[in-house]
Amino acid sequence: SAVSTGGFSPHDASLAGLNSQWSQAMVILLSVAGAIPLVLYFRSFKEGGRVLIRDRQLQGLLIAGLVAALLMALFLTRDGFSWIQALHHGVLNAFSAQSTAGFSTLDISQLNAGAKLTLIFSMLLGGGVGSTAGGIKILRLLILAQVLYIFLQRPSMPRQAVAEASLGRRRLETDEIQNALSIVFVFLASIGISWLVFVGMGHNPLDSLFEVVSAIGTVGLSTGISAPDLHPLLKGVLCADMLLGRLEIIAWLVLFYPRTWI
């Protein structure tokens, strides 16, 4: 369940049902391992451990997880947790959301707005391309950041200057940039539409956003809205979001586009 970033647990309390903190940490470590591009393991075996250190997706995954963990810890201290407890829960829950595994050591419904927003951004971003994780993926965020960087650089450059987006030492191709930006756009559009349905049905806006992002990011964390008595329409929205997120939406758009049927 951890390696496949599934999040299912034999305990009703998820990770909180494990008595050992070491066991909890091991589950999250395996979840992070599943969120790393699987081909990277093969490359590190063939080319050495330096491949892991230089990989931008792995760097981004760890940095994003650590930032989310610190933010989570900060928000948890405002709810009465000691710094040690806050860091413990912050690290485990942040990396669980970042890897899109969906394990938890806390009752998500009792978190404050800041902690929920932190988890929302982690779930939305997700793991690496070519991993078992869901979400937009680290690589696409890095590509988006490079495009924005070039966009900001343009006004200060001579007209004849050529600025090309690159990631590490590799130049990004136009098709690669377009594909990444397209997937980011359709992800956000799908989240916006689904979120409006939940809000229109009378649910709390922040909790609704959390639920929708968790579904489309294939995470499984919940603020309590997802329940057996949830309205069938909203159950259908979440099911559709999970299917869209697992195949990254584009595949479904191609499937339902009539000109691709023949």
C-alpha positions as CSV (number, residue, x, y, z in Angstrom):
1,S,0.0,0.0,0.0
2,A,2.9,2.4,0.7
3,V,5.0,1.7,-2.3
4,S,2.0,1.9,-4.6
5,T,1.0,5.1,-2.7
6,G,-2.4,3.6,-2.1
7,G,-2.9,4.6,1.5
8,F,-5.1,1.7,2.6
9,S,-4.5,0.4,6.1
10,P,-5.8,-2.4,8.3
11,H,-6.2,0.1,11.1
12,D,-9.2,2.5,11.2
13,A,-6.8,5.2,12.5
14,S,-4.4,4.7,9.6
15,L,-0.8,5.3,10.8
16,A,-2.0,6.3,14.2
17,G,-3.0,2.6,14.6
18,L,0.7,1.7,14.6
19,N,2.1,1.8,18.1
20,S,5.7,2.3,17.0
21,Q,6.9,5.7,15.6
22,W,9.6,3.8,13.7
23,S,6.9,1.7,11.9
24,Q,5.1,4.9,11.0
25,A,8.3,6.4,9.7
26,M,9.1,3.3,7.7
27,V,5.6,3.4,6.0
28,I,6.2,7.0,5.0
29,L,9.7,6.2,3.8
30,L,8.3,3.5,1.5
31,S,5.6,6.0,0.3
32,V,8.3,8.5,-0.7
33,A,10.2,5.7,-2.4
34,G,7.1,5.0,-4.5
35,A,6.8,8.7,-5.4
36,I,10.3,8.7,-6.9
37,P,10.5,8.0,-10.7
38,L,11.0,4.3,-10.9
39,V,13.5,4.5,-13.8
40,L,15.7,6.6,-11.5
41,Y,16.4,3.4,-9.4
42,F,17.7,1.6,-12.5
43,R,19.8,4.6,-13.6
44,S,21.4,4.9,-10.1
45,F,22.2,1.1,-10.2
46,K,23.8,1.5,-13.7
47,E,25.4,4.9,-13.3
48,G,26.0,5.3,-9.6
49,G,24.4,7.1,-6.7
50,R,25.3,10.6,-8.0
51,V,22.3,10.2,-10.4
52,L,20.0,10.4,-7.4
53,I,21.7,13.5,-6.0
54,R,21.6,15.4,-9.3
55,D,18.0,14.4,-10.2
56,R,15.8,17.6,-10.2
57,Q,12.6,15.7,-9.5
58,L,14.0,14.0,-6.4
59,Q,15.4,17.3,-5.2
60,G,12.0,19.0,-5.8
61,L,10.1,16.2,-4.1
62,L,12.3,16.4,-0.9
63,I,12.3,20.2,-0.8
64,A,8.6,20.4,-1.3
65,G,8.0,17.7,1.4
66,L,10.3,19.4,3.9
67,V,8.7,22.9,3.3
68,A,5.3,21.4,3.8
69,A,6.4,19.5,6.9
70,L,7.7,22.7,8.5
71,L,4.5,24.6,7.6
72,M,2.4,21.8,9.0
73,A,4.5,21.8,12.3
74,L,4.1,25.6,12.6
75,F,0.3,25.3,12.2
76,L,0.0,22.4,14.5
77,T,1.8,24.3,17.3
78,R,-1.1,26.8,17.1
79,D,-3.5,24.0,18.0
80,G,-1.6,23.2,21.2
81,F,0.9,20.6,20.0
82,S,4.5,20.8,21.4
83,W,7.2,21.4,18.8
84,I,8.3,17.8,19.0
85,Q,4.8,16.5,18.5
86,A,4.2,19.0,15.7
87,L,7.3,18.1,13.9
88,H,6.5,14.4,14.2
89,H,3.0,14.7,12.8
90,G,4.1,17.4,10.3
91,V,6.8,15.3,8.7
92,L,4.6,12.1,8.5
93,N,1.5,13.8,7.2
94,A,3.3,16.2,4.8
95,F,5.3,13.5,3.1
96,S,2.2,11.3,3.0
97,A,0.4,14.0,1.1
98,Q,3.4,14.9,-1.0
99,S,3.8,11.3,-2.1
100,T,0.0,11.0,-2.5
101,A,0.0,7.9,-0.3
102,G,-2.9,9.2,1.9
103,F,-1.8,7.8,5.3
104,S,-2.4,10.0,8.3
105,T,-1.6,10.2,12.0
106,L,-4.2,12.9,12.7
107,D,-7.9,13.5,12.3
108,I,-7.8,15.7,9.2
109,S,-11.2,17.2,9.9
110,Q,-9.8,18.7,13.1
111,L,-6.9,20.5,11.4
112,N,-6.9,24.3,11.1
113,A,-7.2,26.1,7.8
114,G,-3.5,26.6,7.4
115,A,-2.6,22.9,7.9
116,K,-5.4,21.9,5.4
117,L,-4.1,24.4,2.8
118,T,-0.6,23.0,3.2
119,L,-1.8,19.5,2.6
120,I,-3.9,20.7,-0.4
121,F,-0.8,22.1,-2.1
122,S,1.2,19.0,-1.4
123,M,-1.5,16.7,-2.7
124,L,-1.9,18.9,-5.8
125,L,1.8,18.8,-6.6
126,G,2.3,15.1,-6.0
127,G,5.4,13.0,-6.8
128,G,7.7,12.4,-9.8
129,V,6.7,11.5,-13.4
130,G,7.1,7.8,-13.8
131,S,6.4,7.0,-10.2
132,T,3.3,5.5,-8.5
133,A,2.3,8.9,-7.2
134,G,-0.5,11.1,-8.5
135,G,-0.9,14.8,-8.7
136,I,0.4,17.3,-11.3
137,K,3.9,15.9,-10.7
138,I,7.2,17.7,-9.7
139,L,8.6,17.7,-13.3
140,R,5.7,19.8,-14.6
141,L,6.0,22.3,-11.9
142,L,9.7,22.6,-12.6
143,I,8.9,23.2,-16.3
144,L,6.3,25.8,-15.4
145,A,8.9,27.5,-13.2
146,Q,11.4,27.6,-16.1
147,V,8.8,29.1,-18.5
148,L,7.9,31.8,-16.0
149,Y,11.6,32.5,-15.4
150,I,12.2,33.0,-19.2
151,F,9.1,35.1,-19.3
152,L,10.4,37.4,-16.6
153,Q,13.9,37.5,-18.2
154,R,12.7,38.6,-21.6
155,P,12.2,42.4,-20.9
156,S,15.8,42.8,-19.7
157,M,17.3,41.0,-22.7
158,P,18.3,42.4,-26.1
159,R,15.7,41.8,-28.9
160,Q,18.0,39.4,-30.8
161,A,18.9,37.3,-27.7
162,V,17.7,33.7,-27.7
163,A,16.4,32.4,-24.3
164,E,15.7,28.7,-24.1
165,A,14.0,27.0,-21.2
166,S,16.2,24.2,-19.7
167,L,16.1,21.8,-16.8
168,G,19.4,21.0,-15.5
169,R,21.7,20.6,-18.5
170,R,18.9,19.6,-20.8
171,R,17.1,22.0,-23.1
172,L,13.3,21.7,-22.9
173,E,11.6,20.9,-26.2
174,T,8.5,23.0,-27.3
175,D,6.3,19.9,-27.3
176,E,7.4,19.0,-23.8
177,I,6.6,22.4,-22.5
178,Q,3.2,22.5,-24.2
179,N,2.3,19.0,-22.8
180,A,3.3,20.0,-19.3
181,L,1.3,23.3,-19.4
182,S,-1.7,21.6,-20.9
183,I,-1.8,19.0,-18.1
184,V,-1.4,21.7,-15.4
185,F,-4.3,23.7,-17.0
186,V,-6.7,20.7,-17.3
187,F,-5.9,19.6,-13.8
188,L,-6.7,23.1,-12.4
189,A,-9.8,23.4,-14.6
190,S,-11.1,20.0,-13.4
191,I,-10.5,20.9,-9.8
192,G,-12.3,24.2,-10.2
193,I,-15.4,22.6,-11.8
194,S,-15.6,19.9,-9.2
195,W,-15.1,22.3,-6.4
196,L,-17.9,24.5,-7.6
197,V,-20.3,21.5,-7.6
198,F,-19.4,20.7,-3.9
199,V,-19.8,24.4,-2.9
200,G,-23.1,24.6,-4.8
201,M,-24.3,21.6,-2.8
202,G,-23.7,23.6,0.5
203,H,-20.4,22.1,1.7
204,N,-17.6,24.2,3.3
205,P,-15.4,25.7,0.6
206,L,-12.0,24.8,2.1
207,D,-13.1,21.3,3.0
208,S,-14.6,20.9,-0.5
209,L,-11.4,22.0,-2.1
210,F,-9.5,19.5,0.1
211,E,-11.8,16.7,-0.9
212,V,-11.6,17.4,-4.7
213,V,-7.8,17.8,-4.7
214,S,-7.4,14.6,-2.7
215,A,-9.5,12.7,-5.2
216,I,-7.9,14.1,-8.4
217,G,-4.5,13.6,-6.9
218,T,-5.4,10.0,-6.0
219,V,-4.5,10.6,-2.4
220,G,-7.5,9.5,-0.3
221,L,-7.2,11.9,2.7
222,S,-10.5,13.3,3.7
223,T,-11.9,16.0,5.9
224,G,-15.0,13.9,6.5
225,I,-17.1,15.0,3.6
226,S,-16.5,11.7,1.8
227,A,-18.9,9.3,3.7
228,P,-21.5,6.7,2.9
229,D,-24.3,9.3,3.2
230,L,-22.7,11.7,0.7
231,H,-25.0,12.8,-2.1
232,P,-24.8,10.4,-5.1
233,L,-24.0,13.3,-7.4
234,L,-21.0,14.2,-5.3
235,K,-19.9,10.6,-5.1
236,G,-20.0,10.6,-8.9
237,V,-17.9,13.7,-9.0
238,L,-15.2,12.2,-6.8
239,C,-15.2,9.0,-8.7
240,A,-14.7,10.9,-12.0
241,D,-12.0,13.0,-10.4
242,M,-10.1,9.8,-9.3
243,L,-10.3,8.3,-12.7
244,L,-9.2,11.6,-14.4
245,G,-6.3,12.0,-12.0
246,R,-5.1,8.5,-12.3
247,L,-4.8,8.8,-16.2
248,E,-3.9,12.4,-16.0
249,I,-7.0,13.6,-17.8
250,I,-5.5,13.9,-21.3
251,A,-6.1,10.2,-22.0
252,W,-9.8,10.5,-21.2
253,L,-10.1,13.6,-23.3
254,V,-8.6,11.7,-26.3
255,L,-10.9,8.7,-25.6
256,F,-14.1,10.9,-25.7
257,Y,-13.0,12.9,-28.7
258,P,-15.0,11.5,-31.6
259,R,-12.3,12.1,-34.2
260,T,-10.1,9.6,-32.4
261,W,-12.6,6.7,-32.6
262,I,-11.8,5.6,-36.2
